[in-house]
Amino acid sequence: MRSRRGKARRGTSAALAGAAALGLGLLTAVPAAAQPAKPIVVGVAGPACPAPAFATITAAATAAPAGSTITVCPGTYTGTVVVTKPLTFLGARRGVDARTGRTNPLAESVVDGGGGAGFRIEPGVSGVTIDGFTIRNAGTPQQRADGIDAFNGGSGFTIADNIITETSFGVNLNSNGATPSTITRNRFVDNNRTGGQGGSGVFVSSGPGNNLAIIDNLFRGHSSAAVNTAGDPSRASTGLRIERNQSIDDATFAVIVNARGASVANNQIVRAPATAVPIGSAILVGGNTTGVMVAGNAIAGGDATGIRVSNAFGPPNVGLTVAGNQIVNRQDGIRLTRQTSGRISGNEVAGSSNVGILLDRDADAAGMPIPVDNTGVTVSGNQLAGNRVADCQDTSSGTGTAGTANTWTGNIGFRSSPAGLCSLF
């Protein structure tokens, strides 16, 4: 009996040993986890740039496999960087907010377009990040060129922490929205090359800006508009957000057209009364929009309208909401023409040289009123004071409040035309 038990034990031990060996073999056969590829370094060898692989960004972008990260040492790199695949470009100031500071050009990775574009993302390319650069000198008095061209139908763009200046359009893009795109923490200054063919910090062109967030940027001194969403009338932008930006002395902060459900919210817009940049409205909702929300913006100074709503670039805006904005020292605080719906509520308007909230008719080229009234607009719960001509004015005729074609309720103001649109009681 003992002998059989001993044999059994020896057999069991042998089986366990074999299983262990087999298990060890299986474990040793498992490959090690793949390590992320090292960034490709661009620059001139030195203390601030050890062991660069390429002297130019273009050479690195051409050689890099898709999905690579290219880090760029401080220095100036002249010419257009052509991007033909998903890549991440990290300048020397990557992750450093460009809105303040960043005053030492020797610490920057500078992309100088030499009159051409800074970065050009080729058709259909998505998933490109550009972070931590100064981008400048794109465009000439005769030829338009942009800081970053990305208007060829991709998505998943991240444009962050860049100083973009002296271009025609700082960023010229569209996005199909397959993955989100973000423009954030950039400083856009004086992107006015080629006169009337430029003049914007961010320009949405040749297609929609779907799933695009333009947030937490600084814009200064643009002769057209800091942000222009012109896009494509046949493919309106969806999921567009323009939020928490600061605009200083731009002719117009935002032109919103061809958009569905866009948000223009919590931006700060300041304009000195006597600047060289041509004068426009702070925010223009210009036609072919549905469900746009203009809310929580602070607008101060300037000689034209604070928030202007018209059909200048398309059919009437449907379902517009203008709510909770503060507007001081403009020509008109809020002005609507030829609208058939909309809600204007909870705004504070003061110090207008003309009217606080004005619903009126457009004028033709000869200055004669176009005989189309606003109808179906609700104006409620606004507070108005110190607006020179009137706090509230509506030139329409109909069966609404005080014989107008619109509804005015709960507005606080001193003077209205006709009487009854706003009052102190």
TIBA-367540 format. One line per field, with one value per residue (C-alpha): x, y, z; residue in one letter. Coordinates in Angstrom, 2 decimals. Each point is the difference from the previous one (the first is absolute). Layout:
REM residues N
x: [X | ...];
y: [Y | ...];
z: [Z | ...];
residuo: [a | ...];
//
This chain:
REM residues 425
x: [0.00 | 2.76 | 1.72 | -3.12 | -0.53 | 3.64 | -0.41 | -3.19 | 1.76 | 2.90 | -2.44 | -1.89 | 3.21 | 1.18 | -3.33 | 0.12 | 3.56 | -0.94 | -2.96 | 2.22 | 2.52 | -2.76 | -1.36 | 3.46 | 0.30 | -3.31 | 1.02 | 3.35 | -1.71 | -2.14 | 1.63 | 0.87 | -2.37 | 0.88 | 1.77 | -1.22 | 2.23 | 2.37 | -0.78 | 1.85 | 2.12 | 0.48 | 2.51 | 3.64 | 2.13 | 0.88 | -0.76 | -3.69 | -0.26 | 1.94 | 0.26 | -2.48 | -0.86 | -0.98 | 0.87 | -3.43 | -3.57 | -0.88 | 2.65 | -1.21 | -3.65 | 0.89 | 1.99 | -2.17 | -2.44 | -3.66 | -0.81 | 3.50 | 0.84 | 2.41 | 1.56 | 1.51 | 2.81 | 0.11 | 0.97 | -1.47 | -1.15 | -0.86 | -2.43 | -3.26 | -0.27 | -2.09 | -1.86 | -1.10 | -0.79 | -1.12 | 2.86 | 0.55 | 2.22 | 1.27 | 1.83 | 2.34 | -2.91 | -2.38 | -2.55 | 0.81 | -3.04 | 0.72 | -2.49 | 2.41 | 3.77 | 1.98 | 1.99 | 3.41 | 0.18 | 3.26 | -1.92 | -2.54 | -0.21 | -0.84 | -1.59 | 0.52 | -2.09 | 2.20 | -3.19 | -1.53 | -2.03 | 1.59 | -1.54 | -2.05 | -2.04 | -0.72 | -3.46 | -1.61 | 2.69 | -1.34 | 1.45 | 2.60 | 1.20 | 1.96 | 0.99 | 2.48 | 1.17 | 0.22 | -1.40 | 0.53 | 0.63 | -2.58 | -1.40 | 1.12 | -1.79 | -0.71 | -0.52 | -2.13 | 1.60 | -0.97 | 1.77 | -1.60 | -1.94 | -2.33 | -3.01 | 0.08 | -2.55 | 1.79 | -0.74 | 1.65 | 2.16 | 1.56 | 1.46 | 1.20 | 2.42 | 1.14 | 0.73 | -1.36 | 0.66 | 0.58 | -1.95 | -3.08 | -2.10 | 1.59 | -1.74 | -2.05 | -1.81 | -3.06 | -0.83 | -2.24 | -0.55 | 0.89 | 2.18 | 0.05 | 2.27 | 1.23 | 1.61 | 1.06 | 2.40 | 1.34 | 0.85 | -1.19 | 1.34 | -0.32 | -0.70 | -0.88 | 2.25 | -1.40 | -2.55 | -3.58 | 1.04 | 1.09 | -0.59 | -1.12 | 1.56 | -2.11 | -1.83 | -2.28 | -0.04 | -0.77 | -2.07 | -1.55 | 1.64 | -1.61 | 0.82 | 2.40 | 0.81 | 1.65 | 0.56 | 2.29 | 1.87 | 1.15 | -0.74 | 1.28 | -0.14 | -1.72 | -1.41 | -2.85 | -1.00 | 1.91 | -2.15 | -1.95 | -2.12 | -0.83 | 0.33 | -2.30 | -3.69 | -0.95 | 1.73 | -0.65 | 2.40 | -1.26 | 1.47 | 1.88 | 1.10 | 1.57 | 0.45 | 2.11 | 2.10 | 1.30 | -0.18 | 1.86 | -0.48 | -1.20 | -2.32 | -2.49 | 0.49 | -2.21 | -1.96 | -2.44 | -1.63 | -0.87 | -0.15 | -2.31 | -0.03 | 3.14 | 0.97 | 1.61 | 0.36 | 1.96 | 2.35 | 1.50 | 0.02 | 1.64 | 0.56 | 1.59 | -2.09 | 2.80 | 2.05 | 1.27 | -1.90 | -3.35 | -3.08 | -2.55 | -2.46 | 1.48 | -2.05 | -1.85 | -2.51 | -0.33 | -2.41 | -0.68 | 0.29 | -2.21 | -0.02 | 2.99 | 0.63 | 1.75 | 0.31 | 2.03 | 2.26 | 1.47 | 0.26 | 1.45 | 0.85 | -0.06 | -2.18 | -2.20 | -2.56 | 0.82 | -2.02 | -1.35 | -2.49 | -0.83 | -0.40 | 2.97 | 1.53 | -2.96 | -3.63 | -1.48 | 1.54 | -2.35 | -0.21 | 2.64 | 0.55 | 1.83 | 0.13 | 1.90 | 2.43 | 1.43 | 0.45 | 1.25 | 0.97 | -0.84 | -2.12 | -2.92 | 0.17 | -2.01 | -1.49 | -2.17 | -1.25 | -2.29 | -0.25 | -3.03 | 0.85 | 2.41 | 0.26 | 1.81 | 0.05 | 1.84 | 2.51 | 1.42 | 0.56 | 1.26 | 1.64 | -0.95 | 0.35 | -3.24 | -2.37 | 0.40 | -2.11 | -1.13 | -2.29 | -0.07 | 0.28 | 3.14 | 0.85 | 0.79 | 3.00 | -1.74 | -0.71 | -3.72 | -1.61 | -0.65 | -3.69 | 0.40 | -0.81 | 1.20 | -2.82 | -0.40 | 2.93 | -0.31 | 1.87 | -0.22 | 1.67 | 2.68 | 1.43 | 0.86 | 1.26 | 1.77 | -0.55 | -0.15 | -2.93 | -2.05 | 0.43 | -2.51 | -1.19 | -2.03 | -0.95 | -2.31 | -3.80 | -2.28 | -2.07 | 2.82 | 1.07 | -0.86 | -1.10 | 3.24 | 0.39 | 2.01 | -0.41 | 1.66 | -0.39 | 1.68 | 2.66 | 1.32 | 0.91 | -0.70 | -1.07 | -1.58 | -1.41 | -2.86 | -0.82 | -0.53 | 2.89 | 1.98 | -0.63 | 1.09 | -3.16];
y: [0.00 | 2.37 | -0.78 | 0.83 | 3.23 | 0.95 | -0.65 | 2.07 | 2.84 | -0.22 | -0.02 | 2.98 | 1.92 | -0.72 | 1.19 | 3.20 | 0.63 | -0.50 | 2.34 | 2.58 | -0.32 | 0.33 | 3.05 | 1.51 | -0.53 | 1.72 | 2.93 | 0.43 | -0.10 | 3.09 | 3.01 | 3.09 | 2.97 | 2.27 | 3.18 | 3.30 | 1.33 | 2.74 | 3.50 | 1.09 | 3.05 | 2.93 | 2.81 | 0.97 | -2.02 | 1.88 | 0.22 | 0.77 | -2.66 | -3.22 | -2.54 | 1.34 | -2.42 | 2.67 | 3.63 | 0.92 | -0.73 | -0.85 | -2.72 | -1.52 | 0.11 | -1.74 | -2.78 | -0.60 | -2.93 | 0.88 | 0.61 | 1.23 | 2.86 | 2.65 | 2.30 | 3.23 | 1.81 | 3.79 | 1.75 | 1.38 | -2.37 | 1.65 | -1.35 | -1.95 | -3.24 | -2.38 | -2.61 | -3.15 | -2.33 | 0.09 | 1.56 | 1.86 | 3.10 | 1.28 | 3.32 | 1.17 | 1.62 | -2.95 | 0.07 | 3.63 | 2.27 | 2.53 | 2.63 | 1.66 | 0.15 | -1.75 | 3.19 | -1.55 | -0.97 | -1.89 | -2.48 | -0.69 | -2.49 | 2.46 | -1.15 | 2.83 | -0.56 | 2.29 | 1.31 | -3.47 | -2.03 | -1.04 | -3.49 | -1.51 | -3.12 | -1.88 | -1.22 | -2.67 | 0.01 | -0.17 | -0.31 | 2.80 | 1.87 | 3.28 | 1.19 | 2.56 | 1.97 | 3.58 | 0.06 | 3.17 | 1.65 | -1.86 | 2.03 | 3.17 | 3.20 | -1.76 | -3.65 | -1.63 | -2.66 | -1.34 | -0.90 | -3.46 | -1.40 | -2.85 | 0.48 | -3.27 | -2.17 | -1.57 | 0.05 | -0.60 | 3.13 | 1.40 | 3.49 | 1.16 | 2.39 | 1.76 | 3.65 | 0.63 | 3.41 | 1.81 | -2.43 | 0.37 | -2.33 | -1.37 | -3.39 | -0.83 | -3.28 | -2.15 | -3.24 | -2.91 | -0.67 | -3.70 | 0.75 | 3.25 | 2.90 | 2.64 | 3.41 | 1.15 | 2.20 | 1.71 | 3.67 | 1.36 | 3.48 | 2.18 | -2.71 | 2.51 | -0.81 | 0.68 | 2.55 | -1.07 | -3.61 | -0.63 | 1.55 | -2.87 | -2.02 | -3.11 | -0.38 | -2.99 | -0.42 | -2.41 | -2.23 | -0.22 | 0.38 | -3.08 | -1.06 | 2.94 | 1.83 | 3.45 | 0.64 | 2.00 | 1.96 | 3.63 | 1.98 | 3.49 | 2.48 | -1.91 | 2.14 | -2.38 | -2.29 | -1.86 | -3.07 | -0.42 | -3.15 | 0.60 | -3.72 | -1.38 | 1.04 | -3.50 | -1.72 | 1.99 | -0.44 | -2.12 | -0.26 | 3.30 | 1.68 | 3.46 | 0.48 | 1.79 | 1.92 | 3.55 | 2.51 | 3.30 | 2.60 | -2.45 | 1.56 | -2.77 | -2.81 | -2.68 | -0.37 | -2.91 | -1.33 | -3.42 | -1.65 | -2.33 | 0.06 | 2.12 | 1.49 | 3.46 | 0.31 | 1.69 | 1.94 | 3.37 | 2.60 | 3.40 | 2.71 | 3.41 | 2.69 | 1.37 | -2.81 | -0.39 | -3.25 | 0.45 | -0.10 | -2.84 | -1.61 | -1.98 | -3.10 | -0.38 | -2.81 | 0.43 | -2.61 | -3.68 | -1.02 | -2.21 | -0.18 | 2.27 | 1.08 | 3.33 | 0.11 | 1.42 | 2.18 | 3.26 | 2.70 | 3.43 | 2.95 | 0.50 | 2.01 | -2.64 | -2.47 | -2.36 | -2.99 | 0.33 | -2.46 | 0.23 | -2.02 | 1.59 | -3.36 | -2.39 | -0.67 | 1.00 | -1.41 | -2.52 | -0.63 | 2.54 | 0.74 | 3.11 | -0.27 | 1.28 | 2.25 | 3.26 | 2.74 | 3.52 | 3.01 | -1.22 | 1.69 | -2.40 | -2.65 | -2.73 | 0.55 | -2.35 | 0.43 | -2.21 | -2.84 | -2.28 | -1.60 | 0.32 | 0.62 | 2.97 | -0.38 | 0.91 | 2.34 | 3.17 | 2.90 | 3.46 | 3.06 | -0.57 | 3.08 | -1.01 | -2.71 | -2.74 | -2.69 | 0.87 | -2.01 | 1.88 | -0.21 | -0.12 | 2.81 | -0.37 | 1.48 | 3.38 | -0.04 | -0.69 | -2.56 | -3.46 | -0.65 | -3.29 | -0.03 | -2.27 | -2.34 | -2.69 | 1.15 | -0.15 | 2.65 | -0.63 | 0.72 | 2.35 | 2.91 | 3.21 | 3.40 | 3.05 | -0.76 | 3.37 | -0.23 | -2.75 | -3.04 | -2.06 | 0.62 | -2.03 | 1.39 | -2.89 | 0.03 | -2.82 | -1.56 | -0.37 | 2.21 | 3.69 | -0.57 | -1.66 | -3.41 | -1.35 | -0.80 | 2.24 | -0.99 | 0.85 | 2.31 | 2.73 | 3.29 | 3.73 | 0.74 | -2.08 | 0.55 | -0.68 | 0.37 | -3.24 | -2.11 | 0.63 | 1.97 | 0.41 | -1.58];
z: [0.00 | 0.88 | -3.24 | -2.04 | 1.91 | -0.59 | -3.71 | -0.02 | 1.71 | -2.41 | -2.96 | 1.37 | 0.62 | -3.53 | -1.43 | 2.01 | -1.03 | -3.64 | 0.33 | 1.66 | -2.80 | -2.54 | 1.83 | 0.12 | -3.71 | -0.59 | 2.19 | -1.68 | -3.39 | 0.73 | -1.75 | 2.02 | -0.30 | -2.91 | 1.06 | -1.46 | -2.74 | 1.06 | -1.30 | -3.10 | 0.86 | -2.38 | 0.37 | 0.14 | 2.41 | 3.17 | 3.72 | -0.67 | -2.70 | 0.70 | -2.82 | -2.58 | -2.79 | -2.54 | -0.65 | -1.44 | 1.02 | -3.60 | -0.21 | 3.28 | -1.10 | -3.27 | 1.65 | 3.08 | 0.05 | 0.51 | 3.65 | 0.86 | 2.33 | -1.26 | 2.58 | -1.28 | 1.82 | 0.34 | -3.21 | -3.21 | -2.74 | -3.31 | -2.57 | -0.04 | 1.99 | -2.14 | 2.04 | -1.85 | 2.91 | 3.65 | 1.98 | 3.26 | -0.20 | 3.36 | 0.10 | 2.73 | 1.87 | -0.19 | 2.78 | 0.86 | -0.35 | -2.76 | 1.15 | 2.43 | 0.34 | -2.72 | -0.68 | -0.77 | -3.69 | 0.61 | 2.14 | -2.76 | -2.84 | -2.79 | -3.25 | -2.49 | -3.09 | -2.10 | -1.60 | -0.34 | 2.49 | 3.28 | 0.19 | -2.83 | 0.80 | -3.20 | -1.15 | 2.16 | 2.70 | 3.56 | 3.48 | -0.16 | 3.12 | -0.14 | 3.49 | 1.29 | -3.07 | -1.22 | -3.55 | -2.02 | -3.38 | -2.11 | -2.88 | -1.75 | -1.07 | -3.31 | 0.98 | 2.72 | 2.20 | 3.40 | 3.20 | -0.01 | -2.99 | 0.98 | -2.28 | -1.92 | 1.75 | 2.96 | 3.73 | 3.35 | -0.14 | 3.18 | -0.34 | 3.39 | 1.72 | -3.18 | -0.76 | -3.51 | -1.56 | -3.29 | -2.19 | -2.22 | 2.14 | 3.15 | -0.31 | -3.10 | 0.49 | -0.20 | 1.80 | -0.94 | 3.71 | -0.02 | 3.04 | 2.00 | -0.94 | 2.45 | -0.36 | 3.46 | 2.00 | -3.13 | -0.52 | -3.38 | -0.83 | -3.14 | -2.55 | -2.73 | -2.96 | -3.52 | 1.21 | -0.69 | -0.75 | 3.58 | 3.38 | 2.25 | 2.78 | -0.70 | -3.32 | -0.67 | -3.78 | -2.83 | 2.28 | 3.46 | 3.39 | 1.52 | 3.56 | 0.26 | 3.24 | -0.18 | 3.69 | 2.31 | -2.70 | -0.21 | -3.19 | -0.71 | -2.88 | -2.83 | -2.82 | -0.93 | 2.90 | 2.66 | -0.78 | -3.25 | -0.50 | -3.69 | -0.73 | -2.68 | -0.32 | -1.16 | 2.96 | 3.14 | 2.92 | 2.91 | 3.49 | -0.33 | 3.26 | 0.29 | 3.72 | 2.63 | -2.51 | 0.37 | -2.87 | 0.12 | -2.74 | -2.66 | -2.60 | 0.84 | 2.46 | -1.59 | -3.23 | 0.39 | -3.18 | -1.42 | 3.43 | 1.93 | 3.79 | 0.36 | 3.36 | 0.27 | 3.75 | 2.78 | -2.25 | 0.97 | -2.77 | 0.47 | -2.55 | 0.33 | -1.72 | -2.18 | -1.54 | -3.55 | -0.56 | -1.85 | 2.18 | 0.09 | 2.38 | 2.87 | -0.88 | -3.31 | -0.54 | -3.73 | -1.37 | -0.65 | 3.65 | 2.16 | 3.78 | 0.54 | 3.62 | 0.69 | 3.77 | 2.86 | -2.12 | 1.36 | -2.67 | 0.69 | -2.25 | -3.74 | -2.34 | -1.66 | 1.35 | 2.85 | -1.28 | -3.55 | -1.51 | -3.70 | -3.18 | -1.73 | -0.98 | -0.14 | 0.87 | 3.40 | 3.15 | 1.63 | 3.73 | 0.98 | 3.71 | 1.23 | 3.79 | 3.01 | -1.86 | 1.38 | -2.58 | 0.73 | -2.10 | -3.50 | -2.68 | 0.46 | 2.66 | -1.78 | -3.45 | -2.09 | -3.56 | -2.12 | 2.54 | 0.32 | 3.36 | 2.89 | 3.74 | 1.51 | 3.78 | 3.17 | -1.62 | 1.57 | -2.42 | 0.93 | -1.51 | -3.64 | -2.19 | -1.76 | 1.33 | 2.61 | -1.72 | -3.53 | -2.27 | -3.30 | -3.77 | -2.13 | -2.35 | -3.70 | -1.78 | -0.17 | 3.73 | -0.41 | 2.36 | -1.44 | 0.76 | 1.92 | 3.71 | 2.78 | 1.04 | 2.65 | 2.16 | 3.81 | 2.00 | 3.74 | 3.32 | -1.30 | 2.01 | -1.86 | 1.08 | -1.36 | -3.67 | -1.72 | -2.45 | 1.66 | 2.17 | -2.01 | -3.58 | -2.50 | -3.42 | -0.99 | -0.16 | 1.04 | 2.75 | 2.53 | 2.88 | -0.44 | -3.60 | -1.10 | -1.61 | 2.94 | 3.70 | 2.62 | 3.67 | 3.29 | -1.42 | 2.30 | -1.65 | 0.03 | -3.58 | -2.71 | -3.48 | -0.16 | 3.70 | 1.91 | -1.26 | 3.17 | 3.16 | 3.60 | 1.34];
residuo: [m | r | s | r | r | g | k | a | r | r | g | t | s | a | a | l | a | g | a | a | a | l | g | l | g | l | l | t | a | v | p | a | a | a | q | p | a | k | p | i | v | v | g | v | a | g | p | a | c | p | a | p | a | f | a | t | i | t | a | a | a | t | a | a | p | a | g | s | t | i | t | v | c | p | g | t | y | t | g | t | v | v | v | t | k | p | l | t | f | l | g | a | r | r | g | v | d | a | r | t | g | r | t | n | p | l | a | e | s | v | v | d | g | g | g | g | a | g | f | r | i | e | p | g | v | s | g | v | t | i | d | g | f | t | i | r | n | a | g | t | p | q | q | r | a | d | g | i | d | a | f | n | g | g | s | g | f | t | i | a | d | n | i | i | t | e | t | s | f | g | v | n | l | n | s | n | g | a | t | p | s | t | i | t | r | n | r | f | v | d | n | n | r | t | g | g | q | g | g | s | g | v | f | v | s | s | g | p | g | n | n | l | a | i | i | d | n | l | f | r | g | h | s | s | a | a | v | n | t | a | g | d | p | s | r | a | s | t | g | l | r | i | e | r | n | q | s | i | d | d | a | t | f | a | v | i | v | n | a | r | g | a | s | v | a | n | n | q | i | v | r | a | p | a | t | a | v | p | i | g | s | a | i | l | v | g | g | n | t | t | g | v | m | v | a | g | n | a | i | a | g | g | d | a | t | g | i | r | v | s | n | a | f | g | p | p | n | v | g | l | t | v | a | g | n | q | i | v | n | r | q | d | g | i | r | l | t | r | q | t | s | g | r | i | s | g | n | e | v | a | g | s | s | n | v | g | i | l | l | d | r | d | a | d | a | a | g | m | p | i | p | v | d | n | t | g | v | t | v | s | g | n | q | l | a | g | n | r | v | a | d | c | q | d | t | s | s | g | t | g | t | a | g | t | a | n | t | w | t | g | n | i | g | f | r | s | s | p | a | g | l | c | s | l | f];
//
